[in-house]
Amino acid sequence: MGCERRWIPAFAGMTVRRGGHFGALASRIARKQGIKARRNPVFGATPRFDPRGINQYHFGTDSRSLPGRFPMLRVSRLTDYATVVMTCIAAHPDDVLSTAQIADEARLELPTVSKLLKSLGHAGLVESFRGVNGGYRLARPAGEITLAQIVEALEGPIGMTECSLAEGQCERESQCGVRANWQHVNSVVDSALRAVSLSDMLKPPSRRIEIHPIG
């Protein structure tokens, strides 16, 4: 089904899980900004598969890992799992799935899925039903739920820097010459995440998604 973990080619030679999709988003942002994709010693690496199903990246031009080095931009593990849970539910639009069914199909631990469903429910992305045949289903069609909403349900407002969303977050704000540019970068990332719907996550990524920066 749509939530199965499959491997697809992505940006700059990197390989990412089907459930994540964020490597593909990086390539779309790069194409929109006219950035030429190329391998470099850090971000042109290939992650090693973790049998526990966790994205643990080891960077370098060869197979050696660099201790303490992680991708600069990435969502949390729980947010990545939340996209898997949401695609599992979306793959059964006419059914109410129990937490156990979702955990089994997503291949995640039951307590983790329960925690995710609670956050997704509070965000209004899923609705729950009590009783013997109770469970969860999407609160609205998959095409009306964006990747940004899933990220925000787990991590809060999308902000690349502390000053991206509000003023007064940095003591150097009045002397900063790059804040406006970071706000532009933030709007591009935000727009990219809002351009991808949950229904898009059920199928292979298209070659191009139009990104319309805010403002």
Secondary structure, 3 states (H helix, E strand, C coil): CCCCCCEEECHHHCEEECCCCHHHHHHHHHHHCCCCCCCCCCCCCCCCCCCCCCCCCCCCCCCCCCCCCCCCCCCCHHHHHHHHHHHHHHCCCCCCECHHHHHHHHCCCHHHHHHHHHHHHHCCCEEEECCCCCEEEECCCHHHCEHHHHHHHHHCCCCCCCCCCCCCCCCCHHHCCCHHHHHHHHHHHHHHHHCCECCHHHCCCCCCCCCCCCC
